[in-house]
Amino acid sequence: MTQPRPAEPPEPSGPSGPPGDELARLAALHGVATSYSPSPGRTVTASATAVVAALAALDVDASTPAAARAALTVRERERDARLLPPTVVHWLGPAADAPTCGGPAADADIGLSPAALTGLPPGTRLDVETEQGETRTWVHGADRSGDRVDPTDPTDPAAPLPPGVHRLTATAPDGRTAQAHLIAAPPRLPTPAARSYGLLVQLYSLLSHRSWGMGDLGDLAELSGWAGRTLGAGFVQVNPLHAAVPGPPADPSPYRPSSRRFPDPVHLRVEDVPEFAYAEDRERLRPLLERAGRLRAAVLDEGALIDRDAVWELKREALELVRRVPLGPGRHAAYADFLAEQGQALEDHATWYALAEVHGSDWSRWPEGLRDPRSTETARARAALRDRVDFHCRLAWLTDAQLTDAQRTAREAGMGIGIVHDLAVGVHPGGADAWAQQDHFAAGMSVGAPPDAFNARGQDWGLPPWRPDRLAASGYAPFRRLLRALFRYAGALRIDHVMGLFRLWWIPQGLPPTEGTYVHYDAEAMLAVLVLEASRAGAVVIGEDLGTVEPGVRETLDRRGVLGTSVLWFERDWEGSGRPLPPERWRADCLATATTHDLPSTAARLTGEHVELRHRLGLLTRPLDEERAEAAADTDEWLALLTELGLLRRADGAVGAAAEEQAGIQAVHRFLLRTPARMIGLWLPDTVGDRRPQNLPGTWDQYPNWRLPVADAEGRPVTLEELAASPRLRALTDVLRTDARTAPDDTG
């Protein structure tokens, strides 16, 4: 589907009309939007119903005008009396990098940015206890030549604060006190050390002759080691590997997980678990391995879809047998360290999975006492299920270890970045994270998108949003822990719908997506946490910023070193001619690709087969001939530009449709190398001419989303071993390696 100019989405049909003035003021104080702009110069008013419901999810009663008036009075008094917000951000580094709000320069010089202290009365004493246990004390607004408040403190208050999340205490001259979390973060992430290209793949789709019916972490390590050493690739990007809600049937989408903090053990290579070699019950293991072979053969040879439930059932049985092997002293110590490091979060995660085995995978339907992770009933159940809790803790440990091994393999193979992991927007409402962190989620709300040019009805993704107030009160602890867990084994992190760091479209339960409204988050704090944790890990961050983006978001992300995402077919001069954007006008700080998992493959787009697929499934909104003509015109414009730039080259003696198609795909990637993009992504199915998208938005049962193996132009599944021997793949990656040497050097 081509990206048209922004269209005019329909007005939401709020039954209660627009919010009144007092409701609007109350909503603004809580970050709830009462209107939004879907396109420049146009404003859409949110319905009062949506605004009231969003406020209710934040524990603010605005159900009647009187209630809204009372809540407004309380909120304004709290605002006026407050010394500090719950979380304060301080960007480290030169003063030019720090946001300014006109505060006293003296405080910026001795460690805090002026923006952090706006509104504090002069003479306020500030005490900072750092993560490292140091203390800093000074007086707000005091001249640097003045006396130290605490002359016995050995720590020089003029020294820069170390990066971290510290504790800030303010004591005003009138005796009022306040405490806040102080996030001290580097001003921006460093850009990647060198320009690189890499492979993009949905891991489940990458089968080898060793995988059990779907791609696994052994396959990821093999792919990374081969691509780094043989192809000169700098990274491999995969889909989210978050823990799924258990089935059957399991939701195959990796973007609606049970937990984002812990990985899914379905990705384990069972034979690579050290204890597997010592499992004694070979009579029970042998038939499991045989069944795994049949699963693999069904996908590779018989046209079967990837069956995640069947794969997990086999792996679970095998891992139960492997678990009977006692851990050696070193392995036992490593497991104990992992348990201690992950603490309560892992205990909760494993408890949810143990309880789900008994009561089902939706905690809202469990016995009432078990719906609270801190209840007495839950504690008793955890003790009674201790063996199952330990099993799920063990699975998390084993998966974490294989993920770490895959990243180590990638770096040892010469990859500058290694594995790029993907962070989904949210989690399943009935899953482990929503249960364990339910105090941080907005009850009765779902995240989605408002009406736009692509979907006149809007979208409901079925994911509960985090509450911005609870995040701020905790110093963004859930977000920090999530990032820290992912960066354990990630060379880079892609953040799906990165605009969610700024605002999310909240939809009240039972209402259509048109009846939602935006709720804003403290983007400065969210970005500070992201930059802090990524810089500690030495990792790159890529934001998926496709589609409608609020003004200023891309600029803010760029200022903090977060790379964007640019897809060739969408890069047009939308503010001018509408024609394809020349390579020199592309942004440098991005991952540039020809396609994604939600879009047609390059071969399908060049041949127009993506239109035919949508026609067969009844997804077209216009006559087939119109859709064909528009798609062909779009492709022809790009091919004309590729020809004009001398990028469309046919191999000597190559004739026919297949040769023409391969030449077109190579030209597209030569174009990407002409841009200043710091990272170039090659969709792995494009290397063998795969026609099928991995996910077709707008479908459920009509299309096998998230269940297709990588395949060639005829739809025949292609194994990892066959990919490594593919002349077509080598020809395309040779283009990337050869042309990269003559691509623009100046990416800054």
N, C-alpha and C positions, 0 to 999 in steps of 0.2 A: 504494500500500500504506500503510495507516495504521500509526502507531507504537503498538504495544501496550505495556502495562506490562512492565517487564523480566521476562523469563521465566527459568526455571532451565535453563541450558545443561547438557548432559551432562558427566559427569566424563571427562577424558582417560584413555585406557586404556593407561597406560604399562606396557610389558611388564616393566620392571625395578623397578617400585614407586617409592615416594617416595625422595628423596635422604636419605642418612645425615647425621649431625650434622657430621662433618668436611667432607663434600662441600658441605653447606649453608653452612658458615662460609666455605669457599673461594669458593663462588659469590657470596656477599654481598660479599666483598672485591673481586670483579671486576664487580659490578653485574648479575650474573645472578640472576634471581628463581627461587626454588624453590616459590613459590605466588603466587596472585593472587586478587583478589576481584571476581567478575563482577557482584555485586550486594551491597548493604549487608547485613552480617551473615553473609556466606557466603564461605568460602575454598576454593579449589581447589588441590590440590597438583600441581605439575608432575612429570612423570616424570623419573627419574634419567637416562634415555637422552637426553632433551632437554637437560638441564643439562650433562651430560658433553660432548655435541656442541657446545653453545654455548661452553663453556670451551675446547674444542679449537680452535674457530675463532678464539679469542683467544690461541692458542699456549700453552695451559695444559693439561698432561696430567693428567687425572683418571680415566683409563681403568680403574684398579684402586684399591682402598682404599689400598694402599701409595703409589701415585703421587699420589693426592689428598692424602695426609698429607704427603708430601714437598713438594708444591707449596704447601700451606698454610703449612708452616714457612718456606719461602722468602719467600712473600708477606708474612707477618707480620713477618719480620725487615726486609724492605724498608720496610714501613710505619713501623716503629719508628725506623728510622735516617734516614728522609727528612726533610729540612728543609722542602722546598717541594713541592707537587704540580707536575706539568708545566705546568699553566695556572692562573693566579690571576685572580680577578675582582675588580674594584674599581668599585663604582657611585659615580659622581661626584655632587656636589650635597650638600644638607644631610645631616647625620648621621642624621636620622630616616629618610632614604630608603635608608640603607645597611644591609645585614644585619649583625647583631651576634652575636658569639660570646664575649663577655666579655674581649676583648683590651684592651691598654692604650689609653686614650683618646688619649694623646699622639700615637700613630702615626696615628690617624684624623685628628687635627687637622693633621698636616703632610703629608697626601696619600694615605695608604692606609687602607682600611677595616679594622677589627679582625678581621673574618672572614677576611681574606686572610692573617693572620699567626698564626692559632691554632697553637700548638705550637712556635713559635720561642722559643729560650731568650733571656732578657733579655740585652742587650748585643750582640745580633747586628747586624752592619753590613749595611745595605740600600743597594744601588746600583741606581738605575733609569736606564736609557738609553732616552729617549723616541724615538718615531718621528721627531720633529723634530730629533734629534741632541743634545738637551740631556741633562744628567746631574743627578740628584738623589741626595744621600747623607745618611743619618741613621742613628741607632742605635735599634734597637727597644727600647722600654721606657724610653728616656731622657726626663727631664723637659725640657720645651720651653725652660726657662731654661738648660739645660746648654750646653756648648761644642759648636759645629759640629764634625763629624768632619773635614770638609775645608774649612777656613776660606778657602782660595784659590778655591773654586768660586763663580763669579759668580751662579749660579742659587740663588735663595732656596728652600730645601727646604720651607718652610712654604706655598709657593704651591700651589694645586691642580694636580694632574696634568692635562695636556691629554688629550682623548679620543684613543684609539688603542690599538694593540697594541704594548706596550713590552717591553723586556727587563729582568727583575728578577734581581739577583744577591744572594744572602744569604751572609754569612761569619760563622759562629758563633764565639764566644770560644775554642772548643776547636780551631779551625782547619778545621772542616768547611765545605764550600761547596756551593751549589746554585744552579742557574739555572732560571728559569721565564718563560713568556710571561705578561705582565700585561695583561689586557684592561681598559681604563678606558673605561667607557660612561656616558652620561647615565642618570639613574635611571629614566626612562620616556620613551616617545615622546609628543610632543604630540598631542592629539586633533585631529581635522579642524577647520579654522577655522570652518566653517559646516555646518549640516545640508544634505544634498543627496540627490537621487535620481539613479539612473543606469540604464543598460541592460545586461543580461547577455546575451551571445551567444557561440555557438560560431562562431569566425570562418570556418571552412571552409563552414559552412551558409549564409553570407550572400553570395549571388551577386548581381552586378550585370550590366549589359549589357556590361561591359568585362572581367569576370574570366574566366579560362581554365578553367571547369568547376568551380571552387571559390572560396570567398571568399579575398581576398588583402589585403595591407597597403594597397593603394590603396583598397579598399573600407572598410577600417578607418578610414583618414583621412577618407574621405567621410562615413561614418556619424558619426564624432566631430565633424567640423566642422558638419554639419547638426544633430545632436542638441544640441550646445552652443549654437548660435546660434538655432535655431528652437524647440527644445523646452525649453530651460533646464536640460538635464541637466548633472550635475556630473561624471559619469564614465561610461566604458564598460568593462565587465569582459569579458575574453575567456578562452578555454581556454588551456592551456599551448601555447606556440609553440616548444617545444624541438625540437632536431634529431632527426628520426626515424631509425630503423634502415632503411636502404635496402632496397627490394624488387627485383623483385616476388616475392611480394606483400608489401607493407609492412603492418605492423600499423597499422590505422587509429586505434587509441586514442592520444590525445595524452598519456596518463598512463603510458606505458611507452616513454620515448624512448631514443635512443642517447646523447644528451647533454643535460643540463639547463643547461649553461653557455652553449652557443651555440645560436642560433635556427635554424629550418628554412628553407632557401631556397625551399622549395615555396610559401611565402607571398609571395614577391617579386611585385610588379607589374612585369613585364619592360619594358613600355613606359616606365616611370618611371625606369629606369636611364639616366643622362645619355648614355652611349655608344650607346644603342640608336638614337638619331636619326642616328648617323653610320655605322652598320653598312652595309658596301658590298654584301654578298651578299644583295640584296633578293630574288633569285630563290629562294633557299633559305628566307628568312624568310617569304615570302608564303604558301607552303603550310602552314607552321607556324601562322600566324595563322588560316588557314582551318580547319585541324584543331581549333584552340582554339575557334573559333566553333561547330563541330559538337559538341564536348564540352559546351560551355555549353548549346546547344540541346537536347542529349539529356537533360540534367538538368532544364532549365526547361520543356521542351515535350513530352518523350516519357516522362517518369516514370523515367528512369535514375537509379541511385544515383551519388553522388559517387565518382569513381574517382581516388584520389590518385596511383596509379602512372602512369596515363595523363597526368594533368596534369603530373607531374614530368618524364616523358619528353619532353614538348613543351618545357617550360621549360628543361630541361637543354640540349637541342639549340639553343634560341634563345640561351641564355646563353653557350654555346660560341662562337657567331658574334659575339655582342656583345663577348666578351673579346678578339677580334682587333683591336678599335679601340684604338689607343694612348691611354693616359690623358694628359690635359693636365698641365702642370706642377703646378697646384694640386691636382688630383685625385691625381696620383702622390704628392705630399707627404703628403696626407691618408691615403692607403693605407699609406705607409711608417710614419706615426705609429701607425696602427691595429696594424700588425704588431709594432711595438716595444712598444706598450702591452700587447698580449695575450700576447706572448712565447711561452714554451715551451708553454703550454696550447693556444694556437691551432695551433702547429706539430704537437703531438700529435694534436689533433682532425683537422686536415687530413690528416695521415699515415694515421690510421685509415681515413678515407674513401677515400684513394688505394689503400691496401692492400685494402680491401673490394671495390674494383672488380676486383681480380685474384684474391683468395682467398675471397671471400664475406663475408657480414656477421656471422659469429660468430668472433671472434678465437680462441676456445678450439680451433677446428678448423684454424687456420693452421699452417704449418710451425713447428716448435718454436721456432726462433730468432726468429721474428717475434712470438711471444706476449709478449715482454718489450720494452716501448717504449724501453728503454735499452741494448738489446743491440747488438753490432757488426753483426749481420745486419739489424736494423731500420735502423740508420744507413745501411748500404749501399743498402737498398731505398728509403729516403727520398731519397737522392741520385739514384738511378736514376729515381724517379718525381717528380722535382722539379717538372715542369710540372703534373702532376696535383695535387700538394700545393698549388702556388700557385693553381690553379683553385679548390680548396675554401677556401683562405684568402680569395680574392676574394669568393666567395659569402657567407662570414660577414660580410665588411665591407659588402657591398651590403645584406644583410638588416638588419644593425645600423643602417645609415643610414636605411633606410625605417621601421624601428621608431622611431627617434629623430624622424623627420619626423612620424609619426603622433601621437606625444606632443606635439610642438610645435604641431601643428594643433589638437589638443584643447584645449590651454591657451589658444591664441590665440582659440579660439571661446568662451572664457569659462568653461570647465570648471575648477572649483577643484582637482580631483584629476587628471582626464585618464584615461589608460589604466590599468586595473587588470590586471596580468598574474598568471598562475597558476603556482605552483611545484609540480610533481608530487612525489610521495613519494620516488621513486627512479628508477633507470635500468635499461634492459635489460641482463641479464648478459653478453650478447655484444657490446655496443655500445662506443662510443668512450670514454665516461667510465670504464666498468668496466675497459677495457684500459689507459688512460693513468694511472688512479689505483688500480690493483689492489692496491697495498700498503695502501690505506685501506679496502678492502672485506673483509668476512668471507667467506672462501672456504667453499663448501658450505652456505651459508645463504640463506634467502629470507624476505622480509618478508610478513606477512599479518595475520590477525586470529583470535583464539580463537573457539570456539563461543559464540554468543549467541542472543538471541531471534529474530533474523532468519535465521540460518544455523547449524543444529545441527552442521554438519560443519566450521565455521570457514572461513577463506579463505586461499588462497595467491596472492599477487599477482605472484610470479615476479620480484621485485626484490631484488638483493643489498643487505644493509644496510651502512652505514658502521660501522667498528670504533670504539667510543668511546675506546679506549686510544690508537689512532693519531691520532685527531682531537685529543685532548688534547696528545699529544707534539708535534704540529705547530702548536700554538696555534690550532687550528681553521682552518688555512689553506685547505683545500678549500671549506669552508663560507663563509668570508669572500670568497673569489674568486668563488664562485657568486653570492652576494648582490650583490656589487659589479657583476658583469656584468649582472644583471637590473635593478638600479636605474639603469643607464645610460639606460633608456628607459621606466621605470615611474613613474607617479604614485602607485601603490599596488601592493602585492603581496599576493595571497591565497596562503596556505600550506595546501595540501591535507593533511588529517590532521595538524594542527598538534600533536597529542598525541605525534607522533613526535620532537619535540624533547626529550621526557621519557623515553619508552621505546618500544620496538618489539617486536612479536611475531616472534621468530626461529623459523623452521621448518627443521630439518635436512633436507638433500637426501635425497629418497627416502622421507620420512615424511609422513603426512597432517598437515593443519594442527592437528588435535587434539593432536599430539605436539610442540608447540612450547613455548616459554617466553618470558617478557618479559626483555629486556636493557635496562638503564637507561643513559641518557646523562646527562652533566653539564648539566642543564637551565639552571642558572645561567650557565654559560659559553655555551651555545647561544643563550640569550636575550640575553646581553651582546653577542655578535657581531651578532645580529639588530638590536638597538636601536642599536648603534654605526653599522652600515652604513646603516640606514634613516634615522637622524637626519642623517647626512652628506648623504644624497640628498634630504632633506626629504620623505620618502615616508611614506604610511600603510601599516600592516600589518594584514591581516585573517586570522585563524586559522579554518580550517574545523574546528570542534569539535563536530560532530554525532555522535550515537551514544553509546556507552559511554565515559565520560571518568573518568579516575582522580581521586579526591577531591583538591581543592586546585589542580588544573591550571588551571581557568578563573579562579580567584582570582589565581593567580600571573601568568597572561597579562594579566589586567586591570590588575594593579598595575604592569606594565611598559608599559602603553599599547597592547597588542595587542588589536584588536577581535575579537569573536567572530562567529559566524554563527547566526542564528535563522530557522528556516523555520516559517511560520505553522501548518501542519498538525501539527507536532510540539510546539508550545508549549501544553502542558496542565499542569494542577496535579497532577503525578504523585505528589506527597507528600500530597495531600489528596483532593479530590473527583474528580480525573481529568478534570474539565471543561476546556473551552478557557480558556486563561489570559487574563484581561482585559488590555487594552492597557497600562494604567498599571502593571502588574506585570512588564512586559517589561524586560530590561536595556537601558540606554542605549548602552553601548559595544559596538555590534554593527552588522553589515550584516543588515538584516531583509528577507526575501524570501518570495514565495509558493511558489517551487519552485526546483529546480536541474536540472542536466543529467541527473542520475541518477533523477529523480522524474517523475511524471506532470505534464503541463501543467495549468494551472488549469482550463481548459475540460474536459479529460478527467476531472479529479477531480470537478468539479461535476456532470458528466453520468454518471459511473460507468463511462466507457469504458475506463479503465485496468484495471478488473477483467475486462472482456470481452477485452481484449488478452492479459492473462496467461492467461486461460482458453484462448484459441485456441492459445497456445503451449505449453500443458500445464504451466504453472508454478504453478498453485494447489495448495496442500497440503490444502485442505478442499473440500467440495462447493460448487459455484458459487453456489447460493442463500445459503449461509452467508456467503460472501465478499461477495456483493452486499448482503446485509442489513447487515453490519458497516460496509461502505464508505458506504452510504446513511445509516446512523445517525450516523457520524462527520461527514459533510458536513452533515446536518440540524442537528447541534448547533452547528456554526459558523455556518450561515445564521441560526439562531435568535438567536445573539449579535449578528450583524451587523444583524439587524432590530431587536433591542432597543436597539442603540446608534444607530439611525436612519441607518445607513450603506448599507442596501440600497434604492436608489432607481431607479425605472424612468423613462426619458425620456418626456416627454409624448407620448402617442399611440403609444408603442412596444408592440407585442404580439407574441406568438409565442415559440417556444423560443429563437430566436437573440437576441431582445431580452432575455429572461430570463437567458440565459447571459452576455451582455455586462454586464448589471446586476450579476450575481454577481461577475464578475471585477473590475469597478470597485469594488464594495463591499469585496472582499478588500484592495485596495490603499488604500482609504480607511482601513481598519483599521490597516494597517501605518503609515500616517501618524499615527494616534492614539497609537502607541507612542512612547517617547522615543528610539528607535533613531536613531543619528547618520547612518546611510546606509540608504537604501531602494533595493532592487534590483528592477528590472522585467525579467522574462524576456522577451526580444524576441519569441519565438514566441507569447507570450500576447497580444500586441497585435493579432494577426490570427486568433486562435482555433485555432492549431495543436493537434492532438490527440496528436501522436506524441512520445514522449520521445526525446531524442538518444541515450541509452544506457539499456538495460534490463539491470540487473545480473542475473547468473545465466544469461545467454544468450551464444551465440557465433554459430553459423551460423543459428540460428532467427530472428534479428532483425538488421536492418542497422544495428548500432551505429556511431555516429560517421560515417555516410555519408548523412544525410538533409539536404536543404535546408530552410530555413524555409518553411512552407506554411500555407495558410489552413485553414478548418474542413473543406473538402472534400478536403484533401490536395493542392491545386494549389500548386506552388512560387511563392513571392512574391519578387520581386527587390528590391534596395535602392531602386531608383527607385519601385517600386510601394508599398513601405513608406512612403516619404516622402510619397506622395500618398494614403495610406489614411485615410479618415474614421474608421474604427474605431480605428486607432492614435492619431489625434489626439484622439479623445474620451477615451481612457484616459489619455494623457499630460496632457491638460487637467485631468483630475481630480487628478493628482499635482501639477501646478503650482499649481492654484487652492487645493486643500485644504492644500497645504504651508504656505500663508500663515497658515492658522488652526490648524495642528498645534501640539502643545505646544512652547513655546519653550525650556523648561528641560530640556535634555538631559543635564544633569550631576547 
